[in-house]
Amino acid sequence: AKRRREDVGGLGSISMSSEELAALVEKVVAEAAAGGTPQSALLKQLRHVLSSDDPNIIRQAVSLGCIPAMETYLMNMASPENQLEAAWCITNVAMETSEPVMHTAPALVQLCGSGDEGVAGQCAWALGNLAGDGFQQCETVVRNGAVPPLCRLLARCAAPQPPPESLGATVAWALGNTFKSQNPDAAVRQ
């Protein structure tokens, strides 16, 4: 099973025309290509758009090139806020289809170890959506080494000063999706 990350307490899903979406993605992509740090407001706006239930919006954003930009923001260790927004965008794209974002699994696995619980949890959610898209996708997530960092992240939830309960639930769900592979023993051996 896969889950869409809704925008609780925020703007919710934003409706926009194809032209407006193209302009937004163009700005986000240009910032990533320039090596700059985008205004977090741009990434948040894109995240709100990708929270849509409309698969056409997600397909259009992907076709306009937003995924390579999200990878750039994921790897920018200087900006956890942008990492969170990028992971959230990837989570919602993966909710619709994992194919355009499957190659982000190694970065998502790495960021499950982030000291920022929001980033770590969002990356776990994205990995859960990737693994939940089918046996082949699950195998890819497991081969990329997702199980040990997810287990470590789950262990952090039992610490004396645990993170929010929702983090533990998200990580447990993501781990559950990794055991849906054709070879669940491979996940356990990690």
C-alpha positions, -999 to +999 in steps of 0.1 A: +000+000+000+011+035-007+002+068+010-001+104-002+014+129+020-013+155+025-005+191+035-019+192+070-023+227+084-010+243+052-024+255+020-036+221+010-034+210-026-031+240-050-049+240-083-031+258-112-032+259-149-007+240-170+010+273-178+014+282-142+027+247-133+052+250-162+064+284-149+068+271-113+087+240-123+109+262-146+118+284-117+126+254-094+147+237-121+166+269-129+175+274-092+188+238-090+208+241-123+223+274-111+235+256-079+216+281-058+194+276-029+159+281-040+134+301-020+118+275+001+085+291-008+090+278-044+096+242-032+066+245-008+044+256-036+055+227-058+049+204-029+014+217-025+008+212-062+021+176-061-003+169-032-030+168-058-051+137-064-049+146-101-024+122-118-021+146-148-006+173-126+021+149-113+028+136-148+031+171-162+055+182-134+076+151-140+077+157-178+088+193-171+119+180-153+112+185-116+127+152-105+164+160-113+159+193-094+145+174-064+176+152-064+198+183-062+178+196-033+179+162-015+217+162-016+221+198-004+231+191+032+232+228+040+194+231+037+173+205+057+142+226+049+148+221+012+156+184+017+123+180+034+104+197+007+122+177-021+116+144-003+079+154+002+076+161-036+092+127-043+069+110-019+038+123-037+052+115-072+060+080-059+024+077-047+013+080-083+041+061-099+076+051-087+092+049-122+104+085-125+117+086-089+131+051-083+166+062-090+164+086-059+163+055-036+200+057-027+197+094-016+165+086+003+182+057+021+212+080+030+189+107+044+170+082+066+200+088+088+196+126+089+197+143+122+166+162+111+137+140+121+114+157+095+138+149+067+145+113+079+108+106+083+099+120+049+126+100+032+112+069+050+078+077+037+091+081+002+109+047+004+077+032+017+058+044-014+086+032-037+086-003-021+048-003-021+046+000-059+053-037-067+077-065-062+104-052-086+103-017-069+105-033-035+135-054-045+152-022-057+146-004-024+159-034-005+190-038-027+197-001-021+201-009+016+170+007+030+163-018+057+192-011+082+187+027+082+149+023+085+155-001+115+179+025+131+153+052+125+127+030+142+150+024+171+153+062+175+116+062+182+122+041+213+148+064+227+143+082+261+134+114+242+115+098+212+105+118+182+068+123+175+047+091+174+039+096+138+075+091+128+075+056+143+042+047+125+056+060+092+089+041+096+071+009+107+048+012+076+078+017+053+095-013+067+064-033+063+064-024+026+100-037+022+089-071+035+064-074+006+092-084-018+094-117-036+124-125-013+116-111+022+145-130+036+169-106+017+154-077+036+159-095+069+195-104+061+204-068+057 
